[in-house]
Amino acid sequence: MGFGSYDESEQQNQEVDTDSEEEAVNVHETDHEGDIEFETEKSTDELVDQLQQMKDSE
């Protein structure tokens, strides 16, 4: 079983230009600082029980 030929010439000059600010990815571009609120009809105890059931089923 072969995996193809190995050609060292393909391994030459694989430099990556990491100095370009224009192409850089800003990982904080979509950060969100604030509060998230939601309403539910379940009590805290019911939600904790549901979470425990989810953990137990794993």
C-alpha positions as CSV (number, residue, x, y, z in Angstrom):
1,M,0.0,0.0,0.0
2,G,1.6,3.3,-1.1
3,F,1.0,6.8,0.0
4,G,2.4,8.5,-3.1
5,S,5.9,9.7,-3.8
6,Y,7.7,12.2,-1.6
7,D,9.2,15.1,-3.4
8,E,11.4,17.3,-1.3
9,S,11.0,20.2,-3.8
10,E,7.4,20.6,-2.6
11,Q,8.7,21.3,0.9
12,Q,10.9,24.2,-0.1
13,N,9.9,27.9,0.3
14,Q,6.7,27.5,2.3
15,E,7.1,30.8,4.1
16,V,4.0,32.5,5.3
17,D,3.7,36.3,5.5
18,T,2.4,36.9,9.0
19,D,3.1,40.7,9.1
20,S,0.1,41.7,7.1
21,E,-2.4,43.6,9.3
22,E,-5.0,43.6,6.6
23,E,-5.3,39.9,6.3
24,A,-5.1,39.2,10.1
25,V,-8.0,37.8,11.9
26,N,-9.3,39.8,14.9
27,V,-10.5,37.2,17.3
28,H,-12.1,39.9,19.5
29,E,-14.2,41.3,16.6
30,T,-17.4,39.6,17.8
31,D,-16.8,39.7,21.6
32,H,-19.9,40.6,23.6
33,E,-19.8,42.3,26.9
34,G,-23.1,42.5,28.6
35,D,-26.0,40.6,30.2
36,I,-28.1,37.8,28.8
37,E,-31.5,37.3,30.2
38,F,-34.2,34.8,29.5
39,E,-37.5,33.9,31.0
40,T,-38.6,30.4,31.8
41,E,-41.5,28.9,33.7
42,K,-39.3,26.3,35.4
43,S,-37.8,26.9,38.8
44,T,-34.1,26.8,39.5
45,D,-34.5,23.4,41.1
46,E,-36.2,22.0,38.0
47,L,-33.4,23.4,35.8
48,V,-30.7,21.9,38.0
49,D,-32.6,18.5,38.0
50,Q,-32.8,18.7,34.2
51,L,-29.1,19.5,34.0
52,Q,-28.3,16.5,36.2
53,Q,-30.4,14.2,34.0
54,M,-28.4,15.4,31.0
55,K,-25.1,14.7,32.7
56,D,-26.3,11.3,33.9
57,S,-27.4,10.3,30.3
58,E,-23.8,10.9,29.0
